[in-house]
Structure formats: structure tokens, C-alpha cells
């Protein structure tokens, strides 16, 4: 189920946090043949709301040409202001002679500060303008200049103090008003920023001043953050009339449109931004996010790679590229990208979580599990983290420990239908059919048209031997989601067991039209043809099953039976021999697996000697099992038997089966 988060209105933090992961595997494999794909379980990207992040700060530098002009204009204005103050000092009999000296010193400091600012020497400018406001505290231009330098140095709070004082001393000082609005925006006081920008647009005479593209972006950010979306769009459109070739304006307008889910219009703006400035990394990032939203994963990866190439070590860009690669099924590249993000910021829980989701999607739940546990510790009230941790536990066979995490998530999101489904699956893994059925029915109460829940419920009822109740649920799932192969497959099995072979054949044909490489379906269909006295079709179907399932003995056994009935006793004997050999191999592997797991359990208890006995049994049962050889090697090394351990490692390397190939 896809759940869209509400989008924040701040354009400088425009994103819908990714909470979910695609699970391309199904835990119900323990109870029926695994479905090809289950529905998105906590999908990593809300397809209804692109995850777009724009950092206005990167685009709105306060040390700009406009600021130089401002300083220059103040340099011209300050002498007049000082002259007025000097006149007042002369008229005031209490004024000491040093007052005029202070004013002259302030004038000199202002000129020195202006010169320093013009050559981008902010440290010297800071010192000189600090002298100005100390020597001439009642001159607005000095406070405006000092505030401008503080803003350029990134100290917005200190800048606001100076700029507010300048505005109080001279309400018509447009330089103070503009920089005060920018400073408010920088510390996310968007209501104050918007109202101050409005003061700037109220001319004292003549036409209102024109904002630079950067200032217009800051104004639009403030308007959007205060819920004035239309006004924000109007401001950006007005800015584009005077600066039509500003890539950052097009990029920001696109972000605002995307925030309103007007994705096609947004895409056009991002493309225009890139055509104007191909090096604008944020536009590539945003366009890639739009492509990802529109299921165009290849184009998304292309644009996000370009964004990362242009802006190295940007963790947001890395995370989004990792998500796109995951959705595109490029798991190795996604894992590498997200590991880079975790190395870039080892404290980022989001990077850790995205890496866990990708490992889980790639089928490596064991590697994802410790990461999910760390995320859950950092976000104990995050239902997504709780649910994915529960899912990873179920995937690794620990449904008992998963269930409490599911219930914690359910307490936070009681109407989450998908969560009900996964809780039911956890109960299924424990063979607790009654509780599983309860959860599936609770989910259907909330969403009667959920095909997956109907399938789950039908499967649980089948396992409970309530065939009459199971069939309608499976039929509902098939009707609601005809593209899924699981409901017709399970119906085909049920109908065959009930002797309803015509209906079974029809359902299995549906499966094979959807998944022609499903060997189990071919094997079942061969048996159905055998039961309906269609030996030619049965033989063809079983040959296809054998081709797809070369290690399964059952299709060979069924084929041997048909060949024997056809009088081909030599062919039947050959098939039986193959089946017998495959059965022996399967039994040996089962023994090896049991011994291997027993050895691991003993080793975890510190019983190395007993573990070695079990590992030796495992390699004896299946000499080709590299995993068993490696386990034995590690146990032998723990006892100091390095030569024996080296021999086992050599056997593992030469084994045709690398670790994990058949488990």
C-alpha cells in the first residue's frame, strides 16, 4: 500500500521523506510456492509525491554583486548622515569635542570597511563596521553595513540585531529591509521574512524595486512556507519576466510546482533550467526525482548520477541516487552508493535506513537486520522502521521476535492494511493460522478490495483445510488482480486436489500465460493432463518442467509413470534412475543443512569440539558444500588446528557450490 506523506511547504526543504521499501520476495514461500512479487511493502519512494530537496542556501549567497552596490550606496549616504549628526552635535551644547572626532573616525572606518568588503575581505570589513556602529550608534547606514557583513559571514542572528536597529533608525532604508528579510529567511523565520519583503516592495515613490533572482527565491521560499503558494508562484513568474535566463529561478519554480504535484509542469521547468545551465546540480537532482516519481527509473538514474557528478559528497543526492538504483533493480550499485553515504555521514540514520532497505530488497535480510535494529533504536516511534525490522526478522526465520515490533507499529498506525498483512504472515510462519486469519480479516475490514489480503486469507484457510472458504477468497484475489500469478496457481492446486481437473487446467494455463518459466506450474499441469488421459500433453508439460527444475525428482517420477503406461519401459526406467539420484542428493543436502545448523548452534554456545563433529557430518553428507567446509575451517582454527583449517578452506574454494548457493 502506498501512503503519501504531506509535503512541507518550505521550498528549501522540499521533500517527502521515504519510509518504505520494495520487497521483491514473499515470506509465504514457507506455505505455498512463492509469488513472483508481492505488493510494495513500505515502498522506498512515494510514487504520488517525488522526494525533492532544494537547498536554497546553496543558491542564495549573501555576498553578491547586489551587496557590493548596497555598500557603495551606503558609502555615499553615510557622509550625509554623519553631517546631519555633526550638525545636531554642534547645536547641542552638551556635545563634547570628541563627538565630531568620533564622527570623523566613523566615516574613515566606514570607508575602510567598504573597501574591504569590495575585495571580499569580510574579516576586516567586520572590524571596521563594528567600529562604525560603536562610534556612530545612531546612524542607520552603519548598522545596515555591519548587518550585511554579518549576514555574509553566516551569522544571521547577529545580523538581524543590526538590521532591525537600522530599520528602526531609518524605516526607509531599503538595504536594511532587504537584508533583514533575507536574514529572517535564513533562520527559517518565514512569517517575518515575508512581511519584511512586503515592506521592501512598498515604494516610497516611483516603481517598486526589482528583486534579484536570488532575492526573489528567498521571498518565494518565505511565501510558500507561510502557506501563500499562489503568491510564491506569482513572485517567481515576475522574477522570470526580468530574468528569463536564470536557471535557478526555473529550478525553484519547478520545485514549487512539484510541491503542488504538478509534475509535468515541474519537469518542463527543470529541463529549462538545465538547458540554461547544464552544471546546475540541483536541477538535475530535481529532474531525476521527477522521473523517479513517474516510474522512469532509467532516466532518473541518469539525472541523479549527473547531479552527484556535479556536486560531490552531497548526502541528499547520494541517498536519492541510491533509491533510484534500488527501484531500477541495480542493487549492487545502490548498495555501493548508499555505503558511500553512510561513510560520508556516519551519524545519518536515514543513510543507514536506506542501506538496510536496499539490502532487504536485494534479498540479503541477514545483512539488513543489524542496520534495522540500529535505526529502530534511534527511531523507536517510527512505524516504518518497526515494520521493516519485523519484516527482516520474519525473512530470517524469526517470526516470534518480529511480532512485538509489528504490534508496536500497529499501535502507531492502526489502519495500516499492509501492516495487518505482514503481521498475519508472521503468524503463518509460526503456523498460528487462527491469529493469521484474524489479521487478514481485520485488514479486509479496512480495505475490502485488497487482492493480496484476499490471497493471504485464502491461503491461510487452505492450510486450515477449509477449502470451501478458501476458494472464494482466492477467486476474489484473482478477480481484483488478474495480473498476479499466485491466486490462479493456488486455485489450480486446490482444484486438482478436489479432482476438478478441468478447472485446475484452466487456472494453471492462466499462471503460465503470466509466467511461462514457472516450472512448478508446468509440473502440476503435466499431472493434470495425466489425470485427464492426455499423455502427449502431459509428457510435453513434464519435459518443460524438467528443463526448468533440473534438480527436482518429482517431474521425473511423474514422467516415468506415463512412459510406463505408454509401454516405454526403458524410458521409464531411465527417469526413475534420475529421480532416485536426485532424491539421494536432496536427502544428503537436507542432512548436511541440519548438521551445519546444529554445528553453528553448538559453536555459539562455545562448544567447539561438538560443533566440529557436526560440521564434519555436514561435509560428509554433502562434500560439495563450500559453506560446510568454511564452517569447519573456522571451528578448527578456533582450536588452533591451523593446518586442518587451511585444508578445509582450500576444499571450499575448489567446491562447485559457493556458500549459500543451495540454502
N, C-alpha and C positions, 0 to 999 in steps of 0.2 A: 504494500500500500504506500502511496506517495503522499507525503504530508509536507505542504509548503509552509516554511516559516514566514512570519511577517518581515517585510524588508524595512530596515531602519531608514530614516529619511535623510540622514547626513550623507551628502554626496562624497565626503571624504572618507567615509567608512561604509560604502555601499556594498553590502553582501548579505547573502542568506546562508548562515552557517551550515556546512554539510554535516549531516548527522548520520547518514545511513550508508550501508554498503550493499553492493550487489552480491548475493550469494548464488553462485552458479552450480551449487551442489545441493543435495537434498538428504536430510538426515533420515528420511523414511526408507532409505535403502536397506535398513535392517528388517523391514517388514514387507516390502514388495520390491519389484525391480525399480531401480532409481529413475525418477522422472528426468527428462533431459534437462529441464530447467525449472526452478520454482520462481515464483514472482519476486520482484525486487524486495529484499528484506533490508530495511534501512538503506535505501539507495544513497550512494555517496554524493549524488548531485540531484537536488530537486529540479526535475525537468520543467517545472512550471515557473521557476524563478532562478535565473542564472546567478551563479556566485560571482559577482563582480566587485572588485575592490579598486577604489581610486584613492590615491593619496594626494590630496590637493597640495599638501605641504611641499611635495616634490616639484610641483609645478608653479608654486606661488612664492618665489623668492622675494624677500622684502628689500634686498639690496638691488634695486633695479634702476634703469635709466630715469624712470619717473621720480625716484627718490633723490637722485642727483639734481634733477630740476627743482625739486622741492627745496633742497638745501640751498641751491643757488638763489631761489626766490626769497628764501628767508634771510640769506646773506644781504640781500638788497633791502629787506624790510627791517632788519634789526637796527641799523643806524638810526632810522626814523623813530623807532620805538625808544631807543636809548636817548635820542634827542628830546623826545617828549618827557621821559623820566628825568632828564637833566634839567629841563625847564621847570618841572614840578619841584625838583630838589632846590633850584635857585629861589623859587617862590616860597619855599618852606624855610622859615628862619631857623628851625631846629636841625636842618640838614647839616652834617659836618662836611668839611672839605674833602674827606676821603670818599664821600658818595660819588663825586664826579670822577675821582680816581678809579673807583670800582667800576663805574660805567665804561670808562675808557679801557680798563683791563678786560671787562666782559666783551667789549667789541673786538679786542685783539684775540681773545680766546675763541670767540665765535668764528672769526676769520680763519684761525689756525685749525679749528675743528672742521670747518667746511672744506678746507684744502685737504685735510687728512681723509675725510670721508670720500672726497672725489677720487683719491688714489687708493681707495678701499683699505685704508689703514684704520680699522674700526677701533683698535685699542687706543690710539692717540686721539681719535675723534671723541671717544667716550670720555677720556680725561679732560679734554678741552671743553666739551659741552657741560660736563659736571661742574667745571669752574664757572661757566656762564650762569647756570641756574643758581649757583651759590652767590655769585657777585650781583646778579640782577634777577632776584626771585620773582619779581612782578612783571617780567617781560615774557609774553606768551611764546614768542618765536624761539626763545632759548629752550623752553620746556618741550616744544614741538621737535626741535632738532635733537635734543637729548633722547626723547622718546623714540624718535625714528632710528637712532643708532642702537638703542637697547633692543628694539624690535629686530633690527638686522642681526644683532648678536644672539637672537633666540630667547631673550628674556622678556617674554610678553607681559608677565605680571608687573615687572618694574616699569616697562614701557607704558602700561595702562595708567600707572600713577602719574607719570609725567604728562601724558597726553590728556588725561582728564583735567589736570591743573591748567594746561594750555587752553583747553576748550572753555574752562571756566573764566580764565582771564580774557579770552578773545573768542566769543561764540561764533565769529565769522571766519575763523582760521580754518580754511578748507584742508590744509595739510594735516592739522591736528585731527580733524574729523575723520579723514580718510584712514590715517594710520591707526586711529583708535578703533575704527570699525574692523580693520584687519587684525589688530591685536585681540579684540574680543573673539573673532572667528578662530584665531589660532588656539585659544584655550577653551574652545567649544562653548562660549557664552553666545549662542547664536541669536537669542532674542535681542540682546543688547547690540550685537553686531548689525542685525537687520535694521533696527531703529536708527542706529548711527549712520548707516549707509543712506537711509532715507533722508536724514538731515543733510548729507552731502549732496543729494540730488535736488535739494530745495535751494535754488539760486537766490542770491541777494539782489541780483539784477542781471538781465540778459538770459541767455540759454543755459540750461543746466550743464555742468562739466561732464566731459566724456570719460568713462572709466576705461582703463587699460584692460586687455583680455584677462590678465591675472586678477585684477581687482573685481572684474565682473564675475569671475569664477568664485571668488570668495563671497561676493554678495549673493550669488545664486545658491551657494552652499548654505548660507545662513537662512535664506528664504525657504529652501527645501527642508532644512532641519526644523523649522518652526511651522511646518505644515502648509506653506504657501507655494505649492508645487507649480501652479499656473504662473504665479509672479516670477518664480525662478526661471521657468522656461522663457517667459517674455524678456527677462533681463538678458539671458544668453542670446536670444534671437536678435535683440537690439545691439548687443555687442558684436554679433556677426555681421550686421549691416555696415559697421565701420571697420571691422577687422575680419573680412570674409576668408582670409587665408591663414587664420590662426588655427593650427592643428589642435592645440589644447582646448580651444572653445568647442570645436566639433566633438572632441573626445568627451568633454564634460556634458555637452548636450546629449550625446548618445547615452551616457551613464544615467542622466535624468530620465530619458525615455525608457531605458531598460528597467529602471526602478518602477516605472508605471506598466511594465510588462508589454511595452510597445516595441517588441524585439526587432521586427523588420526595419522600422524607422531607426532604431538604435544602431543596427548593423550598418545601415547606409551612412550614418554619421561617423562611425568608427572607420569605415573604409575611406571616407573622405579625409579624415584626419591622417590616415596612413599615406594616402596619395600626396598630401601636403608635406608630411614629414615622416618618411619611412623609418626614421630612427626613434620615433616616439614609442617607447616600450609599453606604456600604459594602454595605448590604443590597440596594439597587438594583443595585449593581455585581455582587454575587454572584448575584442572581436572573437578571440579564441573562446572566451566564456559564453558568448552568444552562440557560436557554433556548437558548443557542448550542450547548451540548452536545447538546441534544435536538432539534436541527435546526429549532427555532422561531426563524428568523432575524429576523422582523419584531418579535416580542416582545422578542428580545434587543436589537435596536437601540433600541427604545423605552425599556427599563430602563437601558441604558447611556448613552443621551442624558440621562436623568434624573439618573443618578449624576454625570455631568460637569457638569450644570447646578447641582447641589448642592455639588460640590467642584471649584472652578475650578482649572485648571492642575495637575491630578493626572496625571502622565505615565502611570501604570499604567492609569488609567481611559481616557485618550485612546487608548492602544495597543489596549485591548480593544474600544473602540468602533470603531476603525479596522478591526480584524479582522472584527467583526460586519458592518460595512458592506461589506467586501470579499466575505464569504461571501454576503451578500444581493444581490451584483451591483451595488451602488451605488458604483461605482468613483470617480466624481468626488468624492463626499462623503468616501469613505475616504481618498483622496489628500489632500484638504484637511485632514482630521483628523490624519493622520499627519505632514503637513508642520508642523502646529501642534506636534506632539510633538517633532519634531526642532528646532524653534525654541525650545521650552521647555527642552530639554536637548541642546545641540549636540554633547555628548560621548557621547550614548547610541547605542551600536552597535545595540541592539535596535530603537530607533525607526527608525534608518537602514535596518535589515534589513527591518522590516515595510513601510516605504515602498517598498523595492525589490520586495518580493513583490507588493505591490498594483499597482505599475506593470506588472510582468510579467504578472500576472493580467488586467490591463486591455488587454493586447496591446501595451504600449509597452516592449518588451525593450530598445530602444536607450537609453531614459532610465533603465531599471533597471540596466543594465550597469555604469556607473561606481560606483553605490552598492554593488553586489555586490562589486566589486573592493576597495572600502574596507572592507567587512565582512570579506572574506577576509584582508586584511592584518592586521586586528585579531584574527581568529579563524582562524589558519592550520590548526588541527587540528579544525575544526568540519565534519563531513561534510555537513551540510545546506547550510552556506554554500558549500562547494566545489561541491556538486551544482547548486545554483541558479545559481551563477556559470557553471558548464558549460552549463546549460540556456539561459541568456541568450546565451551565445556561439553556441550552435547556432541559436538563434532569430534571431540577427542574421547567420547565414550563415558563422560562423567555427568550424566543427566541428573543424578541425585544432588550434586553441588550446584547445578545450573538452576534448579527450580527456585531456590530462595532469591536469586538475582532477578529472575523473571517476575516473581511476586513483588519485589521492591519496585521494579519498573512499572508493573501494573498498578501499583498504588499511586504512582505519579501520572500515569496515562491510562485510566481505567477503560477508556473507549477505544483503545488501540486494537483493531481487529487482528492485525498481523502478529501482535504480541500474544494474543489468545491462541493463535495457530501454533506458534513456536512453543508455547507452554504445553499445549496438547501433544506436540511432537516429543517433547522431553518426557512426558508421561508414557508415551508409546514406547520410548526406548527402555523404560523400566517395566514394560508390559503391564502398566496400570491403565487398562483400557477404559474403565469407568470414569476416572478423572480426565483422561484424554477426551472422551466423548463429551463430558461436561464442558470443557474449554472450547471445543469446536462448536458446540451448540450455542454457547454464550457469544462466540464470535459471529455466528449466523444470525443471532438475535439483533446484533448491531448492524450487520450488512448481509441481508438475505441473498444478495446476488454475487457473493464472493465464491467464484468457482473453486478456488483452492481449498476453502473450508469445506465445501460440499465433498470434494475429493477426499480430504483428510477424514471427514466423518464417515464417508462410505468405506474407506479403508479400515478404520477402527471397527466399524460394525461387521465388516467381513472377517476381521481377526477374531471377533467375538462370536463368529458363526451365526450372526443374524443376517442371513443372506437377503431375506425379503426386505429388510430395512436398508441394507447396503445398496441394493441395485438402484432405487430411486435417487439416492444421493449421488451416485456415480453418473447416472443419467443427467441429473441437473448440472453437474460439473461439465459434462460433455457438451451440453446444450449452451451453457454460458461461455465456455472457452473451447470452441471446436478446434483451435489450433494446437491444443495440448494433447500429447500422445498418451498421457498417463491414464485418464479415465477410460478410453476405449481399451487400453491394454488390460486394465484390471477387470473391466466388464468381460473381455474376451476370456480371461481366466475363469471368472465365475460361471459364465455360460457353458464353458467346456466342462467344468466340474459338475454342472447340473445336467449335462447331456443335451444342452440346447446348441447343437453344433452349427446349425445354420447361422444363428445369431452370433455365435463365437467367431465364425469365419468372417462375418461382416465387420465385426469390431476390430479384429486383427488386421484386416485389409486397410481399415482406416489408419491404424498405427503405422503400417508400412508405407502408406501414401505420405505420411508426415515424416517418418524416419526409416527410409529404406535400408539403412545399415543396422537395424535393430536385430541382432542375432537371436535374442530370446523370442521375439515375436515370430521370426521365421521357424524356429523350432516348435513353438506351440502350434503354428499354422500347419506344419507338417503332421503333427499328431492329430489335428482336427481332420485333415484330409484322409489320414489313415482310418479314422473312425467313420468317416462318411464314404469309405470304399472308393477313394480316388488315389490309387497308388502312384500313378505317374506324377500327379501334382505333389503328392507327399514326398516322393523322392527328390524332386527338384527343390522343394522348400527346405528339406533337411540338408541337402548338399550346400545350399546357400547359408544355412545356419552353421554348418561345419566350417565353411570358409570364414565366417565372421567370428566364430567361437572355437578356435582350433584346440583349445585346452579343456573343453568340456566334454565329458564322456557321454552325456545323455543323448545328444543327437545321433551319435554313432550307434547306441543301443537301439533307438527307435528305427534307424535306417536298417540295421541288421534284421530286425523283426519283419520289416516289409520285404526285404530281399529274400528272406527265408520263405515267406508266403508266396513269393513270385517264383520260387524254385531255384534262386541263385544262391545256393548253399555256400559256394566258395566266397562270394562277395559278402555274405552274411558273416562267415567265419572271420574274414579279414576285419570287418567292422567291429566284431566282438573283441578281437585281439587289441585293436586300437583302444577301444573303450576300457578294457582291463588295464592296459598300460597307463592310460590317463588317470584311472581311478587309483592305481597304486601311487602314482606321483602325487595326486591330490591328498591322499591319506598321509603320505610321508611329509608333505608340506604342513598339513594340519598338526602332525606330531612335532615337527620342527618349530612351528609357531608356538605351540603350547609350552614346549621345553624352553624356548627363548624367553617367553614372558615370565615363566617361573624363575628362570635364572636372573632376570632383571629384578624381580621382586626380592629374591634372596640377597642379591647384591646391594639393594637399597637398605637392607637390614644389617649389612655388614658381614654377611655370611658368604665370604668369597669362595671358600672351598666348596660349599654346597652349590653355589652358583656355577662354578666351573664344571661340575658334574652335569648340570642341566644344559649348559652351553655345548658340552661335548656330545650330549644326546641330540641336540639340535643339529649339529653339523653331521652327525652320523645319519640322522633321518633325511637330511637334505644337504648333501655335500656341496651343492651349487649355490647355497645361500650365503652370500657375502656378508650379510648383516649378522648372521650367527657367528661366522669366523671373526668378525671385528669385535663382537661382544666377548667372545672367548679370549681374544688377544688382550683386550683391556683388563679382563679379570686376571689373566696370567701375569700381566705387568704389575698389577697391584700386589701380587705375591712375590715379585722380584724375579719371575721366570722370564727374563727378557728375551732369551733365545727362542723359547717356545712362542712367545707373543709375536716376535718378528716373523716366525714361520706362518702363523695364522694370518697375519696381515698380508703376507705375500699371497696366501691362498685366496684371501678376499679380493685382492687386486686382479688375480687371474680368473676369478669366477665370472661366468657369463651373466650372472644376475647381480647387479649392483644393489646396494642397500635400498630397501623399500620398494623394489620393483614388483613384488607379488603380494605385498601385505596391504 
